[in-house]
Amino acid sequence: GGDSVGRGGRGPIRDAVEKGVERICQKHVSRNVQPAHYAFIREGLGEGLRAVLAGGARSESEAEEVVAAWLAAFDVLARRFMAKERVIRAESEARSGGWRGFRAFRVLEAEELTDARGTATAAAAAAAGKGGAGAGWAFVIAPERGAQVLPRVTAGEYVCVRLRVPRMGVVHKNLMIDAGGASGSRGGAELKWRVVLPRMEQRAAGAEHPSTAALCTSFFAQEMAQLGTIAVSMPLGGFLLKLR
């Protein structure tokens, strides 16, 4: 029983863990998560555990042993995440036209897609693991500062879009890049991207009101269409293929 380990100490469980770490770290880098942020998460985890264990443990020392064990496990995972994120960040910056963090972009076009025209959106939804939705929104975006060459994108990559919404603050969402919708005019280089936001299911089976996820996605699309300037991360993600 257990994980069947092949040559080199690899097996299905370890492969699954590594893929999970890769996806999480890609998401962290897209949101510009920094090493310093892990200290805040660690502090919150410790406080939350102590609150949950208060009165439940046989003694305060027993509760602290449990907290210490969890924090030790967190430290191991955080070190692994930070190391992986440094590599992803460096590789991302090294791409032609790459940058660190967020870059200012302009929304050139905004279009609401229907089921009949939602081919790219359906593909994006499937790639994002959301399934089902054959409609959503498509946006053509370009760097705010002139005709800057953009990194070439591949199928499955996404960007994190950050909006600064009046009276609300900063909100983020990941949008899939339509690899076939990129365009440019400088030696074939990409100068604009077409990004797609899949529509979420409006309501769960038997639910009376639209889901929170559907409302938030619709709100994000409307705000993105109205704002003149948005902040965009480097492309990340992509389909993870196992090469043997």
PABA-189274 format. One record per residue: x, y, z of N, C-alpha, C in turn; residue in one letter. Coordinates in steps of 0.2 Angstrom, whole numbers, plus 2048, in hexadecimal, padded with zeros to 3 digits. Layout:
<vexvos>
XYZXYZXYZA;...
</vexvos>
This chain:
<vexvos>
8047FA800800800800804806800G;80180C8018058128018078157FAG;80B8197FA80E81C7F38128187F0D;8118167EA8168127E681B8167E3S;8218157E68278197E482B8167DEV;82C8197D98308177D38378197D4G;83B8187CF84281A7CF8438217D0R;8488237D484982A7D684582C7DCG;8418277DF83D8297E583782D7E3G;83582C7DD82F82F7DB82982B7DBR;82382D7DB81D8297DB81782E7DAG;81182B7DA80B82F7D88098347DEP;80A8327E48098377E980E83D7E9I;81483C7E88198417E88188457E2R;8168427DC8158467D680F84B7D7D;80A8487DA80484C7DC8068527E0A;80A8517E580C8567EA81085C7E6V;8158597E281985E7DE8158627D9E;81085F7D680B8637D28078687D6K;8058667DB80186B7E08058707E2G;80B86F7E48108747E68118797E0V;8128767DA81487A7D480E87F7D3E;80887C7D38028817D28018867D7R;8028847DD8018897E380688F7E2I;80D88D7E18128927E08118967DAC;80E8937D580D8987CF80889D7D0Q;80289B7D47FD89F7D68008A57DBK;8048A37E08078A77E480B8AD7E0H;80F8AB7DB8138AF7D880F8B47D4V;8098B17D18058B57CD8028BB7D1S;8018B97D87FE8BE7DC8038C27E0R;8098C17DE80F8C57E18108C47E8N;80F8BE7EA8108BC7F18188BC7F2V;81A8BF7F88218C07FA8238BC800Q;8298BA80082B8B68068298B980DP;8298C080D8278C381481F8C1816A;81B8C08118148BE8128138B8816H;8188B38168178AD8198178AE821Y;81B8B382381B8B482A8148B682DA;8118BA82980A8BC82B8058B682BF;8068B18268028AB8268048A782CI;80A8A682E80C8A28338098A583AR;80A8AB83B8078AE8417FF8AD841E;7FC8AE83C7F58AD83C7F38A583DG;7F78A183A7F689A83C7F7898843L;7FC89B8467FD89984D7F889C851G;7F58A28507F08A58547E98A1853E;7E889F84D7E289B84C7E289484FG;7E889184F7E888B8537E788B85AL;7EA89085D7EA8928647E3893866R;7DF8978627D88988637D4892863A;7D588E85E7D188785D7D3883863V;7D98828657DB87E86B7DA880872L;7D88868727D78898797D188587CA;7D28838827CD87F8867CD878883G;7CF87687E7CE86F87B7D486B87DG;7DA86D87E7E086987F7E0868887A;7E48638897E48618907E8867894R;7ED86A8917F186F8947F387488FS;7F587A8917F887F88D7FE87C889E;80287888D80887688A807871884S;80186D8857FF8688807FD86C87AE;7F987187B7F78758757FD878871A;80287B87580887E87280C87886EE;80C87287080F86D86C80C86C866E;80586C86680186B85F80387185BV;80387785D80487D85980B87D857V;81087B85B81787B858818876853A;81487085381486B84E81286E847A;80C87184880987484280D87983FW;81087D84381588384081B88083DL;81E87B84082387783D822875836A;81C87283681A86F82F81987582AA;81687B82D81588082881C883826F;82188382A82788682982B882823D;82A87B82382D87781E829878817V;82387981881F87A81182188180FL;82188681382288D81182988E80EA;82E88A81183588A80E835887807R;83188280683187F7FF82D8847FAR;8288877FD82488B7F88298917F6F;82C8947FB83089A7FA8368997F5M;8398937F683E8917F183B8907EAA;83688D7EA83388B7E38318927E0K;82E8967E482C89D7E18318A17DFE;8378A17E283D8A47E083F8A27D9R;83F89C7D88408997D183B89B7CCV;83589B7CD83089D7C98308A47C7I;8318A87CC8328AF7CB8388B17C7R;83D8AE7C88438AF7C48428AD7BDA;83F8A77BC83E8A57B58398A97B1E;8348AC7B582F8B07B28328B77B0S;8368BA7B483A8C07B283F8BF7ACE;8428B97AC8468B87A78438B77A0A;83D8B679F83A8B579983A8BC795R;83A8BB78E83B8C278A8358C678CS;8368CC78E8308D178F82D8D0796G;8318CC79A82F8CA7A182F8D07A6G;82B8CF7AC82C8D47B182A8D17B8W;82B8D57BD82A8D27C48248D67C7R;8208D27CA81A8D57CD8148D77C8G;8128DD7C880C8DF7C480F8E47BFF;80C8E47B980D8EA7B48068ED7B2R;8078F37B18018F77AF7FF8F57A8A;7F88F37A77F68F27A17EF8F679FF;7ED8F77997E78FA7977E28F5794R;7DC8F67967D78F17937D58F578CV;7D68F17877D58F47807CE8F277EL;7CC8EC77F7C58E977D7C28E5783E;7BC8E57837B88E17887B28DE785A;7B18D77857AC8D47827A98CF786E;7A28CE78779F8C978A79E8C3785E;7A08BD78779F8B87837998B4784L;7968B177F7908AD7807928A677FT;78D8A178078F89A77F791899778D;78E89C77378F89B76C79689D76AA;7998A276E79F8A576C7A58A4771R;7A389F7767A789E77C7AC89977BG;7AF8977757B38927747BA893779T;7BD8997787C389A77C7C189A783A;7BB89C7857BA89C78C7B989578FT;7B589178B7B488A78D7BB88778EA;7C088878A7C688578A7CA888791A;7C988E7927CC8917987C988E79EA;7C388E79E7BF88B7A47C28847A5A;7C28807A07C58797A17CC8797A3A;7D087D7A17D787E7A37D78807AAA;7D38847AC7D38867B37D08827B8A;7CD87C7B57CA8777B97C38797BCG;7C087E7B87B98817BB7B387D7B7K;7B587B7B17B08787AD7A987B7ACG;7A68787A779F87A7A679D8817A3G;7A08867A579F88D7A27A188D79BA;79C88F79679E89079079E89778EG;79E89C79379D8A37917A18A7797A;7A28AD7957A68B179A7A78B8797G;7AE8BA7987B08C17967B78C0793W;7B88C478E7BE8C478B7C18CB78AA;7C78CC78C7CA8D378C7D08D3788F;7D18D87847D88D97807DC8DE784V;7E28DD7877E58E178B7EC8E2788I;7EF8E87897F68EA7877FA8EE78CA;8008EE78D8048F27928028F9791P;8028FD796800904796805908793E;80B90679481190A79181390878AR;80F90A78581190977E81190277CG;8149017768148FA77381A8F6776A;8198F377C81E8EF77F81D8E877DQ;8228E577C8228DE77A8208D9780V;81B8D577F8198D078481C8C9784L;81D8C678981F8BF78981A8BB784P;81D8B67818198B177D8168AD782R;80F8AB78180C8A778580A8A0782V;80989B786807895784801893787T;7FE88D7847F788B7877F788A78EA;7F288C7917F188B7997F489079DG;7F789579A7FA89A79F7F589F7A1E;7F68A27A67F18A77A97F58AD7ACY;7F18B37AD7F48B97B07F08BA7B6V;7F28BD7BB7EE8C07C07ED8C87BFC;7E78C97BF7E58D07BE7E38D47C4V;7E68D97C67E48DD7CC7E18E37CAR;7DB8E47CD7D78EA7CD7D78EE7D3L;7D78F57D27D68F97D87CF8FC7D7R;7CB8FA7DB7C38FC7DA7C29017DFV;7BF9077DD7BD90C7E27B89097E7P;7B990C7ED7B690A7F37B69037F5R;7BA8FF7F27BB8F87F47C28F67F5M;7C78F87F17CE8F77F27D08F27ECG;7D58EE7EE7D88EA7E97D58E37E8V;7D48E17E27D18DA7E17D58D77DCV;7D68D07DC7DA8CC7D77D68C77D4H;7D88C57CE7D58BF7CB7D98BD7C6K;7DA8B67C57DE8B37C07DA8B27B9N;7DC8B47B47D98B47AD7DD8B07A9L;7DA8AB7A57DE8A77A07E08AB79AM;7E68AA7977E88AD7917E68A978BI;7E28AC7877E18A97807E78A977CD;7EB8A377C7F18A37787F08A4771A;7EA8A376E7E98A47677E78AB766G;7E68AF76B7E38B676A7E88BB76BG;7EE8BA76D7F48BF76D7F58C1767A;7F78C87667F88CB7607FE8D0761S;8018D275B8078D675C8098D9755G;80D8DD7558108E074E8178E274ES;81B8DF7538228E17538268DA752R;8278D974C82B8D374A8278CC74DG;8208CD74D81D8C774F81C8C6756G;81F8CB75A81F8CB7618188CD764A;8168CA76A80F8CB76C80F8D2770E;80A8D676E80A8DD7718038DE775L;7FE8D97737F88D97777F68D2779K;7F28D177E7F08CB7807E88CB780W;7E58C577F7DE8C47807DD8BF786R;7DA8C278B7D98BE7917D28BD792V;7D18B77957CA8B47967C88B379DV;7C28B579F7C08B47A67B98B07A5L;7BA8A97A77B48A57A67AE8A77ABP;7A88A67A97A28A87AD7A18A27B2R;7A08A37B879F89E7BD79889C7BDM;7968967BF7908937BF78B8987C4E;78689A7C178289F7C477F89D7CBQ;77D8977CC77B8957D277B88D7D3R;77C88B7D977C8847DA7758817D9A;77587A7D876F8777D776A8787DDA;76487A7DC76087C7E17608827E5G;7668867E376788C7E77628927E4A;7608967E875B89C7E675F8A27E3E;7658A37E67698A97E476F8A77E0H;7728AC7DC7788AA7D977E8A97DEP;7838A57DC7888A37E078D8AA7E1S;7908AA7E77958AF7E879A8B07E3T;79D8AA7E17A28A97DC7A08AD7D5A;7998AB7D37978AE7CD7968B57CEA;7938B87D37938BF7D47998C37D4L;79E8C07D77A58C37D87A88C37D1C;7A88BD7CD7AA8BD7C67A78C27C2T;7A18C37C279D8C87BE79F8CF7C0S;7A08D07C67A28D77C97A98D87C6F;7AD8D47C77B48D57C57B58D67BDF;7B18D37B97B18D47B27AE8DB7B0A;7A98DD7B47A68E47B37AB8E97B5Q;7AE8E87BA7B38ED7BC7B98EE7B8E;7BB8E87B57C18E87B17BF8EB7AAM;7B98EA7A87B78EE7A27B78F57A2A;7B58F87A87B48FF7AA7BB9027ABQ;7C08FF7AE7C69027B07CA9037AAL;7CE9097AA7D290A7A47D99067A5G;7DB9067AB7E29037AD7E18FD7B2T;7E58F77B07E58F27B57EC8F07B6I;7ED8EB7BB7F48E97BC7F48E17BBA;7F98DF7B77F98D87B58008D57B6V;8008CF7B98068CB7BA8088C87B4S;80E8C57B48118C17AF80D8BB7AEM;80D8B87A88098B27A780D8AC7ABP;8088A87AE80B8A27B280689C7B1L;8088977B48038917B380588D7ADG;80088B7A98018877A38008807A5G;7FF87B7A07FE8747A18048717A3F;80386D7A98098697AC8098627A9L;80E8617A580F85A7A18148567A5L;8138507A681884B7A981C8487A3K;82284A7A382784879E82B8427A1L;82B83C79D82F8377A083583579AR;
</vexvos>
